[in-house]
Amino acid sequence: MTTTDYTTTLLVDQSPKEVFHAINNVSNWWTAAVEGSTEKLNDIFTVHFGETFITSKVTELIPGQKIVWHVTDCNKHWLKNKKEWVGTTMTWEISQKDSKTQIHFTHEGLVPTLECYGGCSNAWDEYIKDSLYKLLTEGVGMPS
């Protein structure tokens, strides 16, 4: 089955435990403007980018293996449907691949038919492939 959800994969030298910890510290790679927590199952957190915000609930948390965030509210102020991400799910799957740790990210519901797909997938590329990758490999990310 072919999926059109946004996905990306990284390979890094850090352990699954280190990767898990880095992803959950969203202020170090996504945005410094974070309210709430990502540490426990059912935690709720909101990331802010000026007028834009995204509120998510931690719906799955398996240390060193998997993180799932479900978007419960958002304001994408530049879109016709400002709530376009509500109901979408961000899944981080962490696994060993040879001597490296693989991070497979899927934003289920972020599909090409959405107005923000182009801009949002480009933003995910920057946050994951650049900022999170630099946090893992160099110790400092590039959060908004």
Secondary structure as UniProt FT lines:
FT   STRAND          6..12
FT   HELIX           16..24
FT   HELIX           26..28
FT   TURN            29..30
FT   STRAND          34..36
FT   TURN            41..42
FT   STRAND          44..49
FT   TURN            50..51
FT   STRAND          52..62
FT   TURN            63..65
FT   STRAND          66..75
FT   TURN            77..78
FT   TURN            82..87
FT   STRAND          89..97
FT   TURN            98..99
FT   STRAND          100..108
FT   TURN            112..113
FT   TURN            115..116
FT   HELIX           117..124
FT   HELIX           125..132
FT   HELIX           133..138
//
